[in-house]
Amino acid sequence: MLTLIVLLIGLALIAGFVGSLSGLGGGMFIVPALVIFAHVPMQAAVGASLMAVVATSAGASVAFVRDGWTNLKVAIVLECATVTGAIAGAFLAGLASTTVLESLFAVVMLQSAYFSLRKRDGDLPTSSDRLCRRLGLDGSFPGCNGSSVSYGVANLPGGAALMMLAGLMSGLLGIGSGALKVIAMDQIMHLPLKVSSATSNFMIGVTAGAGALVFLARGNVLPMVAAPVALGVTAGAIAGSKLLPYADVRWLRAGFVGALVLIALEMGWRALTGV
């Protein structure tokens, strides 16, 4: 039993570290790590991952909110879509086979690899569209010289639709779906990238928490797995955040894309062969 706990903490530590450096969250890596190396059943791995995502998001988002990077108004509005998707996904996860879940995970990993390579347009809208203006979703973030930089928000319906998909994937696969959330806010709603990342980091904990409640009620969260995983992922995420300012972004991006593709191939192979 002690050996299993040490193994789970070690795997979670690495997953949290890599997830923090990549910005994709530990859940993206902890599920395949638990399934492939610790031979944890897919349902239990997803449940443990959701609990870990809640823990890491709660700890990591505090600084972003304090420093003014998180757009709380956008987060609260979009959480209506992500929580709905997460609850639906968590219910569907109880009906889906392991093969289906592993196949979906492989697809999401490939999508995340593509997103990691994609270059984003730096142009920002200076004012919100009519709906976002009426809801007061525009905001500001700290500038380089200490001043405040204002920005607008657009296309809330399009962003909410992709957020619902992100929530669905979170509940199904036990991930924060940070990549999809950032795409929704950065590419569709035209928020600044750092604001999108900070707001996504705040949102993933709430989204994962909604799905985790369904897994808890169904008995798919095993304390002996979830506790060491949450501990390891949180410690790894803190260590990764400390190293990130000194890391070479180009080498990091290449390494993460390679890791995502390899994991996607492994999960896809497991889905095809039923291993």
N, C-alpha and C positions, 0 to 999 in steps of 0.2 A: 504493500500500500504506500509506504514511504517513497519507494522508487517511482511509483506512478505520479505522486504529488510533485516530486522534484522534476520529473519529465514534463508535466503539465506547466509548471512555473517556468521552466527553461524555454519551452516552445512559445509560451505566451510572452515572455520577455523579449524574445527575438521578433515575434510578430508585432508587438507594440512598438519596438524600436524602429523596425522597417516601416511600419504604417505611419509613424510620426514623421519620419524623414520624407516619406513620399507624399504626405498629405492625404492619403487614401484611408487612413484609420486602421487600427489593428484588426478589426473584424474581417477585412479583406484577406488577411493572411492567417488568422487564427483558425478559421473553419477548415481550410485545407490542411493546415498543420495538424490539427486534432484528428482529422479523418485519415490522413496518409500515414503519419508517424505514430500517433498514440492509439490508432484504431478505435476511436470513439465513434459510436453510431451517429449518422448525419443529423438526426433530430436533436440529440443531446449536444452535439457540437454547435448547432445553430442557437439553441437555447443558452448555452454558456457564452457564446459570442455576443449575443444581445445584452446579457448582463454586463459583460466587460465593456461594451460600447457605452453603456449608460455611465459606468464608473469613470472612464477616461474622458468622456465629453464633459461631465460635471467638473472635473478638475482642470481640464485644459481651457475651457471657455471663459473662466473667471477673468483672466488677464485681458482677453479680447474685449469683453464687455466693459471692464474698468477703463481701458484705454480708448474707448470710443470707436472701435473698429466694427462692432456688431450692430447691424440694423435690427433692433428688437421689434419694430413695427412690422417690417417685412417678415421676420421670423414668425411672429404670432399669427399673421394672416396665412402664411404658407403652411404652417403646422396643421391647419384644418385639413389640408389636402394630404400631407404626409402621414398624419396619424390615421386618417381613414384608410389610406393604402396599406399602412403597416398592420392594422388590425385584420384587414381582408387577407393580406399575405400570410399572416401568422395562422389564420384559420385554414387557408389553402395548404400550408406546409404540413398540416396534420393529415391531409388527404393525398398529397402528392407522394409518389414513390421516390426512393433514393436515387434512382436513375434519372428521373426528371430534375430533381434538385441539383445533382452533380452536373447535368448538362447545362442548366441555367447558370450555374456558378461559372462554368467554363466560358460561356458567352459574356457574362458580366466582366470577367477578368480580361478578356480580349478587348471589350469596350473601354475598360479603364486604361489598358495599354495604349489604345488609340488616342484617348483623351490626353494622356501624359505627353504624347508627341505633338499634339495639335497646338499650333501657335494662335494666340488670341489677338483680336483687334483692340488697340489701346484707346480708341475713341469712346468718350463717355457723353451721354446726353446731359445737357445743362439744365433741362427742366423735365418734369414728369408728364406723362400723358394724362388725359382727362380723368380716368378712373383712379389712377395712382395718386393724382393730385388731390382728388376729393377724399381719399383715404389717408392722406398725409404721409405717404411712404417715402418721400424724398429724405435725404439725410446728408451727413458730412463725415469726413474722417480727418485725422491729424495730418497736416502737411509737413514737408521737410523743414520749413523754417519756423515751425510752431504755430502757423496759421491753420485755419480750418478750411478744407476743400469741400465744396458742396457738389452734389450730384443728383440727377433725377432718376426715376424708375419708370419702366414702361412694360407693356404687354403682360399684365398680371395673369390673365386667363391662360396664356401659353405657358408661363412659368408654373402655374398651379397644376396644369395637366401633367407636366414632366415631374413635378414634385410628388404627385399621386403615384406615378410609376416608380419613383425612387422609394417611396414608402412601401409599396408592394414588394419590391426587391429586398428591402430591409427585413420585412416580416418573413419572407420566404427563405432568405439565405443567411440571416443573422449578421448582416453587414450594415454599416452606417449609410451606405449609398452616397457618400460624400461627393464622388465624382459626378453623379447625376445631379445632385443638388447644386454644385458649383456651375455645371453647364446651364442649368435652368436660370440661375441668377446672373451669371456672367454673359452667356451667349444670347439668351432670350430676353431677359429683363434689363440687361445692360448695366448692372451694378459694377463698380470697380472690382478687380479680381481679388484684392486683399480683403475687401468688405465681403465679397461672396464667400471666400474661404472661412473668414471669421464667423459669419452668420451661419454657414453650413455646419461648422464645428459646434455651435450652440444648439442647432436643430437636431443633430443626429442622436443626441442623448434622449430627447423627448420622443423622437420617432422610434428608437430602439426600445425605450421603456414601454411604449404602447404594445409593441409586439411581444415583449418579454412577459407582460401580464398574461397574455393568452397562453404562452408556453408554460408559465408557472401553473396556471389553472389546469392545464392538460397533463402536468407531471413530467414535462420534458426537460426541466431544469434540474440537473443532478448537483446537489451542493458540493459533493466531493470533487466534481469537475469544475463547476462554475467559480467556486471560491479561489482556488489557486490560479485559474485563468485570469480572473479579474485583477488579482494581485500582480501577476506577472506582466500583463498588458499595461497596467497603469505605470509600473516602474519602468518598463521599456519605453513608453511614450514620453515620460519625463526625461529620460536619458537622451532620447532622440531629439527632443526639443532643445536640449542644451547644446548638442553637437551641430544642429542644423545651420547656425550662422557661420560655421567654419568649414562646411562641406562644399565640395566642388559640384555645382548644380548639374553640369553636363555629364559627369561620371555617374552621379546619382540617378539621373533620368535614364541613362542607358542601362544601368544595372536593374532598376525597377521594371523597366519595360521587358527586359530579358526574363526576370523572375516571374512577372505576370504571365508571359506567354508560356513559360515552362509549366507553371501551375495549371494554366488553362488546358494545356495538352494532357497533363496527368489526370485532371478531373474529367476531361472529355473521354480519355481512354478508360477510366474506371466506369464511366457511364455506359460506354459501348460494350465493355467486356463483363461488367457486373462483378468486378473484383472487390 
